[in-house]
Every structure is written in C-alpha cells, then in structure tokens.
Amino acid sequence: QVQLVDSGGGLVQPGGSLRLSCAASGFTFSSYAMNWYRQAPGKQRELVAVISRSGSTNYAVSVKGRFTISRDNAKNTVSLQMNSLKPEDTAVYYCYVNYRSGYWGQGTQVTVAS
C-alpha cells in the first residue's frame, strides 16, 4: 500500500534551518510529482513546493529563495531544505502525492520561535 512518512521537524530559532524528508513507498516514485504542503493553526493547508518527475520546481511566493525541494529517485525520498526560517513558517508540514485518490504523509511539526 502507499505510504508517505514525514520526518525532520522540530523547534528552531528564527533565521535557523531545518531539513524535512518524506520516505515514499507503494507506487512508482519516479513517475510522480511530489509536493510539500503546510497547515498553520487556524489556517487552510497551503502548497509550499512541488517538484516534477523531471526535477523542475515551483514554490509559494512566501518561501521562494529560502526553501529548496529536492528528490532522490533511487531512495524514493523527497526533501525540503528550509533556511532563514521565520515565525510565520510555523506549521505542520505534509508530503503529498497525486497518485490515484491522493495520499498524504502524517505530517511533521515545524515551530520557529525564540
């Protein structure tokens, strides 16, 4: 069955960095675009970054220039390198794949605070 396992979240000070990872299984990983979403308390889930099968990327305006999405098709993983973190980046971050009905990771909490 399809499984997405998110990891790497934590507490970090403003200006700090974190690297999130999503380990995927149960589908042909290299054939699908992969996405990172986030949801802050009281807000709707929003798309943060997407990486296509070929490796092209797109980012939300709010994170462009600070976040980098990447994929390793040999390891079936997608990562999100987050630099220059701000308090407004605080959210639960989810990996998502639009395979069949769509699948979500369980989420990983990122808290940016001093």
Order of alpha helices (4+ residues) and beta strands (2+ residues): beta-beta-beta-beta-beta-beta-beta-beta-beta-beta-beta
